[in-house]
Amino acid sequence: MSTLQEGRSAFEVLAWSREQVEPALREAVGSMPLATQRIANYHFGWEDEDGSPAHADSGKALRPALALLSAEAVGGTPESALPAAVAVELVHNFSLLHDDVMDCDTTRRHRATAWSVFGLGAAILAGDALLSLAFDVLVNSGNQRADDAARMLGAAVQELVDGQLADSHFETRDDVVMSECVRMAQLKTGALLGCSSALGALFGGGRPEQVDHLRLFGEDLGLAFQYADDLLGIWGNPRVTGKPVHSDLRRRKKSLPTVAALTSDTEAGRELAVLYQKELADEQLGHAADLIERTGAREQSQAQADALLASALGELSSAGSATQAAAELTQLARLATRRDR
């Protein structure tokens, strides 16, 4: 096996991914009925709420990058996986539109969320339209593995929805345990990242074992990513997250570090449990974050993210690729688990 080559930085790869995917993504969204297209254009940052052109943040394009690079890692071309990249980005944004409604978030990517501009029902229906469009893109791709890809994406969406539902239920429960929380994150985040890598490998002509290893790479990365995201949800800089500081605590969200703290059997954990019984006032949010840190949950969560990163990179190595694409997938994985840097 050849030595792993040094590739572009993770930020360069994400910029390249957005550049590759956006024209096809715009074309796909442009086929939607005008009413839902308008909401989607706003959500993607392409238009303002009045329909005038805009250049707002469209997201990191992590999932498309995984698809494009996974195709290249198994000997295919990024272009061969472009429909897969578009499809997973559409599904991701379907989930974001619904997630914002479920969480009553008013800010996404440093601007007002779609539901807060267009209404709850309109945002939900626009998300539904993006989900349907994702399957259209795959089925109409002309790739000989399109049917397999659609089945794979359908299974990932089912898992994602299951995870979202569990996440929602956790907010009304006081007895959530760590194993449940980890499983929720595997479904909510890991399933689609695993699918992104697997679809890319599938469309790139990868062997079945390569597709499987890259799916496991994405799934481990997805759980690591969720640990990192949950840490940002408590301690993240609003300039990085696009959301207010302590946003997850304000909703009393049962995130991975929070559940680790609540189940830690420590004095700080028990005090946090009392705080979490009722809505937290603004002046209590910082104290709640301090309590979580005092239980060791912040450090433990980062350690879990690091261990999952190592596992993900092991799966990437097992896929049998030591190309520049593998090096760049490694760069992306490291960035996803250290997004505060």
Stockholm file with secondary structure:
# STOCKHOLM 1.0

chainA/1-341         MSTLQEGRSAFEVLAWSREQVEPALREAVGSMPLATQRIANYHFGWEDEDGSPAHADSGKALRPALALLSAEAVGGTPESALPAAVAVELVHNFSLLHDDVMDCDTTRRHRATAWSVFGLGAAILAGDALLSLAFDVLVNSGNQRADDAARMLGAAVQELVDGQLADSHFETRDDVVMSECVRMAQLKTGALLGCSSALGALFGGGRPEQVDHLRLFGEDLGLAFQYADDLLGIWGNPRVTGKPVHSDLRRRKKSLPTVAALTSDTEAGRELAVLYQKELADEQLGHAADLIERTGAREQSQAQADALLASALGELSSAGSATQAAAELTQLARLATRRDR
#=GR chainA/1-341 SS CCCCCCCCCHHHHHHHHHHHHHHHHHHHHTTSCHHHHHHHHHHTTSBCTTSCBCCCCCCCCHHHHHHHHHHHHTTCCGGGGHHHHHHHHHHHHHHHHHHHHHHTCCEETTEECHHHHHCHHHHHHHHHHHHHHHHHHHHTTCCTTHHHHHHHHHHHHHHHHHHHHHHHHHTTCSCCCHHHHHHHHIIIIIHHHHHHHHHHHHHTTCCHHHHHHHHHHHHHHHHHHHHHHHHHHHHCCHHHHSSCTTHHHHTTCCCHHHHHHHTSCSHHHHHHHHHTTSCCCHHHHHHHHHHHHHTTHHHHHHHHHHHHHHHHHHHHHHTTCCSHHHHHHHHHHHHHHCTTC
#=GC SS_cons         CCCCCCCCCHHHHHHHHHHHHHHHHHHHHTTSCHHHHHHHHHHTTSBCTTSCBCCCCCCCCHHHHHHHHHHHHTTCCGGGGHHHHHHHHHHHHHHHHHHHHHHTCCEETTEECHHHHHCHHHHHHHHHHHHHHHHHHHHTTCCTTHHHHHHHHHHHHHHHHHHHHHHHHHTTCSCCCHHHHHHHHIIIIIHHHHHHHHHHHHHTTCCHHHHHHHHHHHHHHHHHHHHHHHHHHHHCCHHHHSSCTTHHHHTTCCCHHHHHHHTSCSHHHHHHHHHTTSCCCHHHHHHHHHHHHHTTHHHHHHHHHHHHHHHHHHHHHHTTCCSHHHHHHHHHHHHHHCTTC
//
